[in-house]
Amino acid sequence: MTETPPIRVVIVGGGTSGWMAAAALAKLLPRRCTVHLVESEAIGIVGVGEATLPHIRAFNERLGIREADFMAWTRATFKLGIEFRDWGRIGDSYIHPFGTFGRGQSEVDFHHYWARLMQAGVDVPPIEQFSMACTMAREGRFALPTTDPRQITTTFGYAYQFDAVLFAPYLRALAEDMGAVRSEGIVVDVERDGEGGDLTAIRLADGRRIEGDLFVDCSGFRSLLLGGAMGEPFQDWSRWLPADRAVAMPCRTETALTPYTSAIAMPAGWRWRIPLQHRTGNGYVYASGFTADDAARDALVAAVEGEPIADPRLLRFTAGRRERSWVGNCVAIGLASGFLEPLESTSIYLVQQAITALIELFPQGRVRGVDRDEFNRVIDLEYERIRDFLILHYHATERDDSEFWRYVRTMTIPDSLAEKMELFRRRGRIVKYREGVFLDASWVAVYLGQRVRPEGRDPRADLPAMDVLMRGMTNLRDEVAATAAAMPGHLAFIDRYCPMSPTA
């Protein structure tokens, strides 16, 4: 039998999404495809997405990336979760942890036992005191998780906070070592098959013509191929997620190098704080219908906790996604496919999931409709479930101190989220899915952190005697606290494990 010739993959756009795709395809499908990436240094990249979810660790491992080297090069810190400040009420603070509450080994989710005590009027400690990730984050501690299921140190995970501008060159070197080819140039025209409408080639400003069989659109908000050449419509979700701008400005790290990202609510949105080894990333995500650009910039400048090292930079966007992410022989990844604000650090995750789905459904010969349909189904679910989770943060608030907060508090929300919220209020139950990024503990953290309290619980949580349950809770809280206290400080661990590379 003759071997099928490799599929010619042309990636338009570099940055994080382009080079993640190039590296993964070159590494994982070396005989199934060739990879040619086209980018222009004149266009630049967004480059402010610096916080991630734990899933990136598995992606890096599949590419053979050594964690300590990657962290040193990108000047990364560890991330145990996200702190939300002033969201439910001004003065509130809670952490969405990367890990479980309790030991995570019971058929009954831990929060049902906690709810039993709370509903009985017991003065139960905040639920985050029963989370290793939350406790470590609050104490500024870090150690790698263990693998022994008998240990409480198996109940947390972690992600990274890194310099996205440094990540793309790191991946580029990796991809080119594995055979990916890069061309510098600006795409000025796209050729399509007159019969089926598939893309056949791109033309660059200098006259070069690059043919391909499968085109991957990583051109960012421009969506040059999918939105432009293929004309795929955009679903606007700004009625639920009205933030449409961000002003970003890094500063010197003069405060604690926290092992978590902070999202601090502001009058017309929220402000991020992401500490890296060499600087702290800051930004204000806001709705331009509720505040002026100058006011947002001034609010950010006044709030940063260190000496600014660059001028504020304005970004414009619209929350939503393309109706389909794979059309014909064109697959969009990253911002070319859609955008959801970085409240839960999902941007790089969505890139990773699209790449994973593309590899799993990679064409065997010609592109088939069934593969496209499954890819679009998976990506649509990811976007929609993340969308609902983000809306929850805004809608589940008691704040009414500004026009923005009054709007999101009272807006009509998607039925899919309304049903989830009602189920939690009534029974403390989390809707479980086979697909989707955020598991039970994530939803529990946001519900309880924003004062959405369950009226009922799983009846199996009533089986232990009350004194036995209270004693077990006390012992668990003490074990979590003692284990965290014995760990090294976050900065001390970084200095030993992955100090930043002076050549990066």
Rosetta blueprint (number, residue, H / E / L):
1 M L
2 T L
3 E L
4 T L
5 P L
6 P L
7 I E
8 R E
9 V E
10 V E
11 I E
12 V E
13 G L
14 G L
15 G H
16 T H
17 S H
18 G H
19 W H
20 M H
21 A H
22 A H
23 A H
24 A H
25 L H
26 A H
27 K H
28 L H
29 L L
30 P L
31 R L
32 R L
33 C E
34 T E
35 V E
36 H E
37 L E
38 V E
39 E E
40 S L
41 E L
42 A L
43 I L
44 G L
45 I L
46 V L
47 G L
48 V L
49 G L
50 E L
51 A E
52 T L
53 L L
54 P L
55 H H
56 I H
57 R H
58 A H
59 F H
60 N H
61 E H
62 R H
63 L L
64 G L
65 I L
66 R L
67 E H
68 A H
69 D H
70 F H
71 M H
72 A H
73 W H
74 T L
75 R L
76 A L
77 T E
78 F E
79 K E
80 L L
81 G E
82 I E
83 E E
84 F E
85 R E
86 D L
87 W L
88 G L
89 R L
90 I L
91 G L
92 D L
93 S E
94 Y E
95 I E
96 H E
97 P E
98 F L
99 G E
100 T L
101 F L
102 G L
103 R L
104 G L
105 Q L
106 S L
107 E L
108 V L
109 D L
110 F H
111 H H
112 H H
113 Y H
114 W H
115 A H
116 R H
117 L H
118 M H
119 Q H
120 A L
121 G L
122 V L
123 D L
124 V L
125 P L
126 P L
127 I H
128 E H
129 Q H
130 F H
131 S L
132 M H
133 A H
134 C H
135 T H
136 M H
137 A H
138 R H
139 E H
140 G L
141 R E
142 F L
143 A L
144 L L
145 P L
146 T L
147 T L
148 D L
149 P L
150 R L
151 Q L
152 I H
153 T H
154 T H
155 T L
156 F E
157 G L
158 Y L
159 A E
160 Y E
161 Q E
162 F L
163 D L
164 A H
165 V H
166 L H
167 F H
168 A H
169 P H
170 Y H
171 L H
172 R H
173 A H
174 L H
175 A H
176 E H
177 D H
178 M L
179 G L
180 A L
181 V E
182 R E
183 S E
184 E E
185 G L
186 I L
187 V E
188 V E
189 D E
190 V E
191 E E
192 R E
193 D L
194 G L
195 E L
196 G L
197 G L
198 D L
199 L E
200 T E
201 A E
202 I E
203 R E
204 L E
205 A L
206 D L
207 G L
208 R L
209 R E
210 I E
211 E E
212 G L
213 D L
214 L E
215 F E
216 V E
217 D E
218 C L
219 S L
220 G H
221 F H
222 R H
223 S L
224 L H
225 L H
226 L H
227 G H
228 G H
229 A H
230 M L
231 G L
232 E L
233 P L
234 F E
235 Q E
236 D E
237 W L
238 S L
239 R L
240 W L
241 L L
242 P L
243 A L
244 D L
245 R E
246 A E
247 V E
248 A E
249 M L
250 P L
251 C E
252 R L
253 T L
254 E L
255 T L
256 A L
257 L L
258 T L
259 P L
260 Y L
261 T E
262 S E
263 A E
264 I E
265 A E
266 M E
267 P L
268 A L
269 G E
270 W E
271 R E
272 W E
273 R E
274 I E
275 P E
276 L L
277 Q L
278 H L
279 R L
280 T E
281 G E
282 N E
283 G E
284 Y E
285 V E
286 Y E
287 A L
288 S L
289 G L
290 F L
291 T L
292 A L
293 D H
294 D H
295 A H
296 A H
297 R H
298 D H
299 A H
300 L H
301 V H
302 A H
303 A H
304 V L
305 E L
306 G L
307 E L
308 P E
309 I L
310 A L
311 D L
312 P L
313 R E
314 L E
315 L E
316 R E
317 F L
318 T L
319 A L
320 G E
321 R E
322 R E
323 E L
324 R L
325 S L
326 W E
327 V E
328 G L
329 N L
330 C E
331 V E
332 A E
333 I L
334 G H
335 L H
336 A H
337 S L
338 G E
339 F E
340 L L
341 E L
342 P H
343 L H
344 E H
345 S L
346 T L
347 S H
348 I H
349 Y H
350 L H
351 V H
352 Q H
353 Q H
354 A H
355 I H
356 T H
357 A H
358 L H
359 I H
360 E H
361 L L
362 F L
363 P L
364 Q L
365 G L
366 R L
367 V L
368 R L
369 G H
370 V H
371 D H
372 R H
373 D H
374 E H
375 F H
376 N H
377 R H
378 V H
379 I H
380 D H
381 L H
382 E H
383 Y H
384 E H
385 R H
386 I H
387 R H
388 D H
389 F H
390 L H
391 I H
392 L H
393 H H
394 Y H
395 H H
396 A L
397 T L
398 E L
399 R L
400 D L
401 D L
402 S L
403 E H
404 F H
405 W H
406 R H
407 Y H
408 V H
409 R H
410 T H
411 M L
412 T L
413 I L
414 P L
415 D H
416 S H
417 L H
418 A H
419 E H
420 K H
421 M H
422 E H
423 L H
424 F H
425 R H
426 R H
427 R H
428 G L
429 R L
430 I L
431 V L
432 K L
433 Y L
434 R L
435 E L
436 G L
437 V L
438 F L
439 L L
440 D H
441 A H
442 S H
443 W H
444 V H
445 A H
446 V H
447 Y H
448 L H
449 G H
450 Q L
451 R L
452 V L
453 R L
454 P L
455 E L
456 G L
457 R L
458 D L
459 P H
460 R H
461 A H
462 D H
463 L L
464 P L
465 A L
466 M H
467 D H
468 V H
469 L H
470 M H
471 R H
472 G H
473 M H
474 T H
475 N H
476 L H
477 R H
478 D H
479 E H
480 V H
481 A H
482 A H
483 T H
484 A H
485 A H
486 A L
487 M L
488 P L
489 G E
490 H H
491 L H
492 A H
493 F H
494 I H
495 D H
496 R H
497 Y H
498 C L
499 P L
500 M L
501 S L
502 P L
503 T L
504 A L
